[in-house]
Every structure is written in structure tokens, then in C-alpha cells.
Amino acid sequence: MSESIEHPFASFVRILGKGQKGSRGLTQEEAYTAMGMLLDGKVEDTQLGAFLMLLRFKEETPEELAGFTQAVRERVSAPAISVDIDWPAYAGKRRQLPWFMLAAKALANNGVRILMHGGGRHTAGRMYAEDLLDALAIQSCNSWDEVAEHIERDHIAFIPLGVWMPRLQRMIDLRNTLGLRSPVHSLARLLNPLSARCGLQSIFHPGYQAVHQQANVILGDHALVIKGDGGEIEVRPDTTDQLLGATDGQAWTEEWPAQIGRQVKPQSLDAERLLAVWQGTEQDLYAEQAILATMALALRGLGRERDVAFSEATQMWEKRHSA
């Protein structure tokens, strides 16, 4: 009888799961190799579930996120498309409306080229970017060629993760099977598949912002990390926030003070109210300040100083229908 042969992926599960004294995090190279096997379909489903939950329990390191990101980027088959801002939208909103969608649309109407990507409506009770694409005339694309066409024409395009990296989408879809979000929800913020000039990243859970900042430093990316409202890239105007930047392999920090006092959150999420603010038929202090601050964040990522970014955001918002 021949000896059984251990599966090649088993060593990565063992590294993470060998008890309190024997386990450790993955090195960047190990993370790169492990994610490559996951994306190439060289892993059993039992191994996938164990790997994701062990990572989730341990919490990802900057080196692991950097290695995972490198493996994903190597497998993105997209033409060269000039993009200013990479805008991941994976969390969904449940306390405030997705005001960040108006910020992105206003920036695009003023010529800022934005790629938005998301992972579907994976959690009940939330409003997602996908819910507002049609109302805001943002195209959901089924290929990178469509993305190129709409970024050239509209300066903004949305592409579902399942179109360009379906195995990652499957990992996100395991949320209801495993009972927890997997590390892919966090990883998706880093991917920047078209090498945009700046990546915007929102990480809600405390402590994770610094991990993402360090992953960007390792990758050599230019990115801004915030604790956005609900995990989306949306600056809360009633709370002082820390902006964590990474540029040319260096980390930096900037404080963004609150613009207004604390506001009462709405009792329900009504997309019609969001569209009314876009059209200018309804005034909403929180919404307008959130939109301006989020636009300013993107402009800060494109090199403007904070005060200049807010001034330019105000002008762009006023010209959103005529630019």
C-alpha cells in the first residue's frame, strides 16, 4: 500500500492552525503562494474554509495582505486604462445613506476618472453601491473593455468583483455559510486592479486601518486609509478622523477635524432622499458635508492640500450638473 501524500496547501493551514504555541502568521511570500493556489483552484473546499476562518480569528498582518494583493494583481487581465481613483465599495450602508456615491459621481462629472468595484449585496439590511448605479447613470460593466469605454465617456465605471476575480467573489459569498466575514472583505480594499494614481480605502474596525497603511507601504502604493462611515469610503463630517497615508513606501498621518456637530441618524434609508440631495431639491446638512469631505479626500489623494481640496470640492459640487 502506497503512503498517502499530503496536499500541497495543507502546510499553509498548518502554519495558521498549529495551536497557540506552534502557529504563526504567514510571511509575505507564503501569503503570495497561498493566494495564488486559491485563485488557481488548487485548493479543496475544506481547506478554503479552514484557511479563511483561521486568518479571520488571528487577524491579517500587513505582510499577509501585501502577499495576497500581489497574487491577485498578477492575475488581473485588463488593458491599460488611465484611472485617477480606485474606489472599492464592499461594505454597504445601514446607518446613513450612501452619500459617497454622490461624491464619486460629482467628481466624475468634473473629470476625475474613477474605477469603483464591489462584491455584491452580501448582508441583509444594508444599501449598497449596486443599488444606486442605475439612478446615478453609473454603468455596471461586464468586462474591462466596457470599463475602458465608460471611464473614457463618463469618467466613472463600476465592475463587480465576480466579473474580474470570481474566486474572490466566491470567498465573499461564503459569509452566510461560515457565519463570519472572511479576510477577503478587507483584502478587496487593497486590490487597485488598474493601478490608479491613488487608492481610497475605508476600514471600519479599530486597528485595521494601521494594518492596511503598512500593507500599502510594503506594496509601494499611494493610498489613503480612513475609518469611513459603515466601512465605505465616506468621511463622517461630525467626527474627527485620522487619515493614514502611504506614499512612495512611507507612512504618514493627518488629522481631519469634524466639520459639524453630532447629527441624529435617519430612522430609515430612503434612496429618494439621496436623489433629492443630488438634484438640489432637498437640503441636508450632514449629507452635504459628508459629500464635500469625501470629495476632498479624493482630491487630497490626487495631491491637493486639505484646504485647497475642500475649496475645489465645493466648486465641483456646485458644478456637478453642468461640468
C-alpha positions as CSV (number, residue, x, y, z in Angstrom):
1,M,0.0,0.0,0.0
2,S,1.4,3.4,-1.0
3,E,1.8,6.1,1.6
4,S,-0.7,9.0,1.4
5,I,0.7,12.2,0.1
6,E,-0.1,15.5,1.9
7,H,-2.0,18.1,-0.1
8,P,0.4,21.0,-1.1
9,F,-1.9,23.6,0.5
10,A,-2.0,21.7,3.9
11,S,1.2,23.4,5.0
12,F,-0.5,26.8,4.9
13,V,-3.4,25.7,7.1
14,R,-0.9,24.1,9.5
15,I,1.1,27.3,9.8
16,L,-2.0,29.2,10.9
17,G,-3.6,26.5,13.0
18,K,-0.9,24.6,14.9
19,G,-2.1,25.8,18.3
20,Q,-1.2,28.7,20.5
21,K,2.5,27.9,20.6
22,G,3.0,26.4,17.2
23,S,1.1,28.7,14.9
24,R,2.3,31.9,13.4
25,G,1.4,34.3,10.6
26,L,2.3,33.8,7.0
27,T,5.3,35.5,5.5
28,Q,4.7,37.8,2.5
29,E,6.0,35.1,0.2
30,E,3.9,32.4,1.8
31,A,0.8,34.6,1.6
32,Y,1.5,35.2,-2.1
33,T,1.9,31.5,-2.8
34,A,-1.2,30.5,-0.8
35,M,-3.4,33.1,-2.5
36,G,-2.1,32.0,-5.9
37,M,-3.2,28.5,-5.2
38,L,-6.7,29.7,-4.0
39,L,-7.1,31.8,-7.2
40,D,-6.0,29.0,-9.4
41,G,-8.4,26.5,-7.9
42,K,-5.7,24.2,-6.4
43,V,-7.4,24.0,-3.0
44,E,-10.1,21.8,-1.6
45,D,-13.2,23.5,-0.2
46,T,-12.5,22.2,3.3
47,Q,-9.0,23.8,3.1
48,L,-10.5,27.1,1.9
49,G,-12.9,27.3,4.8
50,A,-10.3,26.4,7.4
51,F,-7.8,28.9,5.9
52,L,-10.2,31.8,5.8
53,M,-11.5,31.3,9.3
54,L,-8.0,30.8,10.8
55,L,-7.0,34.0,9.2
56,R,-10.1,35.7,10.5
57,F,-9.5,34.5,14.0
58,K,-5.9,35.5,14.0
59,E,-6.4,38.8,12.0
60,E,-4.4,39.6,9.0
61,T,-0.9,41.1,9.1
62,P,0.4,43.7,6.6
63,E,2.8,41.1,5.1
64,E,-0.1,38.7,4.5
65,L,-2.3,41.4,2.9
66,A,0.6,42.5,0.7
67,G,1.3,39.0,-0.4
68,F,-2.3,38.3,-1.1
69,T,-2.6,41.5,-3.1
70,Q,0.4,40.7,-5.2
71,A,-1.0,37.4,-6.2
72,V,-4.4,38.9,-7.2
73,R,-2.8,41.7,-9.2
74,E,-0.7,39.2,-11.2
75,R,-3.9,37.6,-12.3
76,V,-5.8,40.7,-13.4
77,S,-6.1,40.6,-17.2
78,A,-7.0,44.2,-18.0
79,P,-5.8,46.6,-20.7
80,A,-4.0,49.8,-19.7
81,I,-6.8,52.1,-18.6
82,S,-5.9,55.5,-17.1
83,V,-7.6,55.9,-13.7
84,D,-7.2,58.6,-11.0
85,I,-9.0,57.0,-8.1
86,D,-9.6,53.3,-7.2
87,W,-12.8,53.3,-5.2
88,P,-13.7,49.9,-3.5
89,A,-17.3,49.7,-2.3
90,Y,-17.8,46.5,-0.5
91,A,-19.4,47.3,2.9
92,G,-22.9,48.7,2.3
93,K,-24.5,51.3,4.5
94,R,-27.0,50.8,7.3
95,R,-27.0,54.0,9.4
96,Q,-26.6,56.7,6.8
97,L,-27.4,56.7,3.1
98,P,-24.5,56.0,0.7
99,W,-23.6,59.7,0.3
100,F,-20.2,58.6,-1.0
101,M,-22.0,57.7,-4.3
102,L,-22.9,61.3,-4.9
103,A,-19.3,62.3,-4.1
104,A,-17.9,59.9,-6.6
105,K,-20.5,61.0,-9.3
106,A,-19.8,64.7,-8.7
107,L,-16.0,64.1,-9.0
108,A,-16.5,62.1,-12.2
109,N,-18.8,64.9,-13.7
110,N,-15.8,67.2,-13.1
111,G,-13.4,65.0,-14.9
112,V,-11.9,62.8,-12.2
113,R,-11.5,59.2,-13.6
114,I,-12.8,56.7,-11.1
115,L,-13.0,52.9,-11.0
116,M,-15.5,51.6,-8.5
117,H,-15.7,47.9,-7.7
118,G,-17.8,45.9,-5.2
119,G,-18.7,42.4,-4.0
120,G,-22.5,42.3,-4.2
121,R,-25.3,42.6,-1.7
122,H,-23.9,40.1,0.8
123,T,-25.5,41.4,4.1
124,A,-29.3,42.0,4.6
125,G,-30.4,45.4,5.8
126,R,-27.7,47.4,4.0
127,M,-27.9,49.7,1.0
128,Y,-25.0,49.0,-1.5
129,A,-23.4,50.9,-4.3
130,E,-25.0,48.5,-6.7
131,D,-28.5,49.7,-5.5
132,L,-27.8,53.2,-6.9
133,L,-25.9,52.6,-10.1
134,D,-28.9,53.0,-12.4
135,A,-30.3,56.0,-10.7
136,L,-27.0,57.8,-11.0
137,A,-26.2,56.7,-14.5
138,I,-23.1,54.8,-13.5
139,Q,-22.5,51.7,-15.7
140,S,-22.0,48.3,-14.2
141,C,-19.6,46.7,-16.6
142,N,-19.2,43.1,-17.6
143,S,-15.7,43.4,-19.0
144,W,-12.6,45.5,-18.8
145,D,-13.3,46.7,-22.3
146,E,-16.6,48.1,-21.1
147,V,-14.8,49.8,-18.2
148,A,-12.4,51.5,-20.6
149,E,-15.3,52.7,-22.7
150,H,-17.3,54.2,-19.8
151,I,-14.3,55.7,-18.0
152,E,-13.4,57.5,-21.2
153,R,-17.0,58.7,-21.8
154,D,-18.4,59.1,-18.2
155,H,-15.2,59.2,-16.2
156,I,-16.6,56.6,-13.9
157,A,-17.4,52.9,-14.1
158,F,-18.4,50.1,-11.7
159,I,-17.2,46.5,-12.2
160,P,-18.4,43.6,-9.9
161,L,-15.6,41.6,-8.3
162,G,-17.2,38.5,-9.7
163,V,-16.5,39.7,-13.3
164,W,-12.8,40.1,-12.9
165,M,-11.9,37.8,-9.9
166,P,-14.7,35.3,-9.5
167,R,-12.8,33.1,-7.0
168,L,-12.5,36.1,-4.6
169,Q,-16.2,36.7,-5.0
170,R,-16.9,33.1,-4.0
171,M,-14.9,33.7,-0.8
172,I,-17.0,36.7,0.0
173,D,-20.2,34.7,-0.7
174,L,-19.2,32.2,1.9
175,R,-20.1,34.8,4.6
176,N,-23.5,33.2,5.2
177,T,-22.1,29.7,5.2
178,L,-19.2,30.4,7.6
179,G,-21.1,32.9,9.7
180,L,-18.3,35.5,9.6
181,R,-16.9,37.8,7.1
182,S,-13.7,36.5,5.6
183,P,-10.4,38.4,5.2
184,V,-11.3,38.9,1.6
185,H,-13.7,41.7,2.6
186,S,-10.6,43.5,4.0
187,L,-8.3,42.5,1.1
188,A,-10.6,43.8,-1.6
189,R,-9.9,47.4,-0.5
190,L,-6.3,47.0,-1.4
191,L,-6.5,45.5,-4.8
192,N,-6.5,48.6,-7.1
193,P,-6.6,46.4,-10.2
194,L,-6.0,49.1,-12.7
195,S,-3.1,50.8,-10.8
196,A,-5.0,54.0,-10.2
197,R,-3.0,57.1,-9.1
198,C,-4.5,56.8,-5.7
199,G,-6.4,54.1,-3.8
200,L,-9.0,55.1,-1.3
201,Q,-9.6,52.6,1.5
202,S,-12.1,52.5,4.3
203,I,-11.7,50.1,7.2
204,F,-14.3,50.3,9.9
205,H,-12.8,48.1,12.7
206,P,-10.3,49.8,15.0
207,G,-6.7,48.7,14.5
208,Y,-7.2,47.5,10.9
209,Q,-6.5,51.0,9.5
210,A,-2.8,50.9,10.5
211,V,-2.5,47.3,9.1
212,H,-3.8,48.5,5.8
213,Q,-1.5,51.5,5.8
214,Q,1.5,49.3,6.4
215,A,0.4,46.9,3.6
216,N,0.3,49.9,1.3
217,V,3.8,50.8,2.4
218,I,5.1,47.3,1.7
219,L,3.4,47.4,-1.8
220,G,4.8,50.8,-2.6
221,D,1.2,52.1,-3.3
222,H,-0.1,55.6,-2.9
223,A,-3.2,55.2,-0.8
224,L,-5.3,56.9,1.8
225,V,-7.0,54.9,4.6
226,I,-9.8,56.1,6.8
227,K,-12.4,54.7,9.2
228,G,-15.3,55.6,6.8
229,D,-18.9,55.5,7.8
230,G,-20.1,51.9,7.9
231,G,-16.9,50.8,6.2
232,E,-17.5,52.7,3.0
233,I,-15.3,55.5,1.7
234,E,-17.3,58.2,3.2
235,V,-15.9,60.8,5.6
236,R,-18.1,61.4,8.7
237,P,-18.4,65.2,8.9
238,D,-19.4,65.1,12.6
239,T,-16.4,63.1,13.9
240,T,-12.7,63.9,13.9
241,D,-10.9,61.2,11.9
242,Q,-7.3,60.2,11.3
243,L,-6.3,59.9,7.7
244,L,-3.5,57.3,7.3
245,G,-1.5,57.8,4.1
246,A,1.1,55.7,2.3
247,T,3.3,57.3,-0.4
248,D,6.5,56.0,-2.0
249,G,7.0,53.4,0.7
250,Q,6.5,55.9,3.5
251,A,3.6,56.2,6.1
252,W,2.1,59.5,7.1
253,T,-0.8,60.7,9.2
254,E,-3.1,63.7,9.0
255,E,-6.0,64.7,11.3
256,W,-9.3,65.6,9.7
257,P,-11.3,67.6,12.2
258,A,-15.1,67.4,12.4
259,Q,-16.9,70.0,10.3
260,I,-20.2,69.9,12.1
261,G,-21.7,68.8,15.5
262,R,-23.1,65.3,16.0
263,Q,-26.3,64.7,14.0
264,V,-29.2,62.3,14.6
265,K,-29.2,59.4,12.2
266,P,-32.3,58.9,10.0
267,Q,-34.8,56.4,11.0
268,S,-34.7,54.6,7.6
269,L,-32.7,54.7,4.4
270,D,-34.7,56.2,1.6
271,A,-32.9,56.4,-1.8
272,E,-35.3,59.1,-3.0
273,R,-33.9,61.5,-0.3
274,L,-30.4,60.8,-1.6
275,L,-31.5,61.6,-5.2
276,A,-33.3,64.8,-4.0
277,V,-30.0,66.0,-2.5
278,W,-28.3,65.2,-5.8
279,Q,-30.9,67.2,-7.7
280,G,-30.8,70.1,-5.2
281,T,-34.5,69.8,-4.3
282,E,-33.7,68.9,-0.7
283,Q,-31.2,70.3,1.8
284,D,-29.4,68.0,4.3
285,L,-26.5,69.4,6.3
286,Y,-25.0,66.0,7.2
287,A,-25.3,64.8,3.6
288,E,-23.7,67.8,2.0
289,Q,-20.8,68.0,4.5
290,A,-20.2,64.2,4.1
291,I,-20.2,64.6,0.3
292,L,-17.8,67.6,0.3
293,A,-15.4,65.9,2.8
294,T,-15.4,62.7,0.8
295,M,-14.7,64.6,-2.4
296,A,-11.9,66.5,-0.6
297,L,-10.5,63.2,0.5
298,A,-10.2,62.0,-3.1
299,L,-8.7,65.3,-4.2
300,R,-6.2,65.1,-1.2
301,G,-5.2,61.7,-2.7
302,L,-4.5,63.5,-6.0
303,G,-2.1,65.9,-4.4
304,R,-4.2,68.9,-3.2
305,E,-3.6,70.2,0.3
306,R,-6.5,69.8,2.6
307,D,-7.8,73.4,2.5
308,V,-7.4,73.5,-1.3
309,A,-9.1,70.1,-1.6
310,F,-12.2,71.4,0.3
311,S,-12.4,74.6,-1.7
312,E,-12.2,72.6,-5.0
313,A,-14.7,70.1,-3.8
314,T,-17.2,72.9,-3.1
315,Q,-16.8,74.3,-6.6
316,M,-17.1,70.8,-8.1
317,W,-20.3,70.1,-6.2
318,E,-21.8,73.3,-7.3
319,K,-20.9,72.4,-11.0
320,R,-22.0,68.8,-10.7
321,H,-24.8,69.1,-13.3
322,S,-23.0,71.5,-15.7
323,A,-19.4,70.4,-15.7
